[in-house]
Amino acid sequence: MTVEADVVVVGGGLHGCSSALHLAQRGQRVVLLERRHVGRHSSGINAGGVRTLNRDPAEIGLSVAGMELWRRIEDLVGDDCGFHAHGQIRIAETEAELEKVARRVELVRGMGFRHEELIERDELRRLVPAAAPHCVGGHIVRDDGAADPYRTTFAFGRRAKALGVDIREGEGLAALERAGADWVVVAESGRRYRAPVVVNAAGAWAGDIAAMVGDHVDLRVRASMMMVTERMPHFLDPVIGAVGRKLSFKQSDAGTLVIGGGQQGIADRATERTRIRFANLARSAEAAIALFPLMQGVRLVRSWCGIEAETVDHVPVLGRSVAAEGIVHSFGYSGHGFQLGPICGAVVADLVTRGGTNLPIAGLGLERFQARPAEGTAVAGRDQGVPGADGADQDQAAADQTDRRAGAGG
């Protein structure tokens, strides 16, 4: 038996569930296929950063637009998703780092955005009294924040289901076949799903699906590690990152500290398993203590990591297939896709139902890989202190170019 639909979404993470929800809101009959269960990998276990701060230039416009959805997230999904807008700050520990973020703020303002702001020592101390005395300032977006990733992903899935989306867990994709103007998704179970459009939101496995239709992208996997501490008395409201370190640091409502920032574990795509690399985890703990001396001696409760996709330029693939009609891609969020989840679902719905979007996605399509600069060549805008958020191991020289990822969840 073949199940007929208007759209088949492959992947039950936040981006797949968001795409399904926005499509259902526009009257589309949607089937969502998830090999395991909704939120199985990175969507449910990242740090939950809701961050416009320090985005790659290609993402800034979309990220800023996405905050409008976060501000009314309860209206969208019937749950506030644990969202708090207490701000996000990247702390500078030296005058050189402060100069770096000053250039970053100037770059962003030159693009027409005003959300990032430079702060110096006194304002940092007012906002973050527990920060180490040597810290000299940083930059901030005052209405950024964080949310609960597991709760958010399930809220999107639950709302999509309430709007009629047929969510089928334990149903992995085995093959894609053309059938006239339609696509037939052949599941590992042998069941068949037919629709004019397929949305590829399969995370770390999205490159395999892209290759099935003739789209080729160099996609890697990452396993960003997180840890959580015992409860402590409240001392911190904003989410904290660092200019010169891999760190994402926030205090939950329960008083625990959630620590990430992109230190990598080991990911095995074939078995869908991850392992902690304790030497790297220790670096996250050391970074937390360096910026917050009161963390010395605080006990860790647990640690974990999940599997997600990473593109070579650390910017997502969002747009229509280059090689085939009826395929829309949304993957490769490279450790900073959580905040983008709600708005990217709207983009996908635009592309499917209207054939285009007014939302700013220039530079996010597969076209950019057709003529890539040679390895080591600077990409415009990405050698000027541009950094980031959620979760493979890199040395500090590489980190200067790719620290837009450092923050573990947004």
Secondary structure, 3 states (H helix, E strand, C coil): CEEECCEEEECCCHHHHHHHHHHHHCCCCEEEEECCCCCCCHHHHCCCEECCCCCCCCCHHHHHHHHHHHHCHHHHHCCCCCCECCCEEEEECCHHHHHHHHHHHHHHHHCCCCCCEEEEHHHHHHHCCCCCCCCCEEEEECCCEECCHHHHHHHHHHHHHHCCCEEEECCCEEEEEEECCEEEEEECCCCEEEECEEEECCHHHHHHHHHHCCCCCCEEEECEEEEEECCCCCCCCCEEEECCCCCEEEECCCCCEEEECCCECEEECCCCEEECCHHHHHHHHHHHHHHCHHHCCCCEEEEEECCEEEECCCCCEEEECCCCCCEEEEECECCCCCCCHHHHHHHHHHHHHCCCCCCCCCCCCHHHHCCCCCCCCCCCCCCCCCCECCCCCCCHHHHHHHCECCCCCC
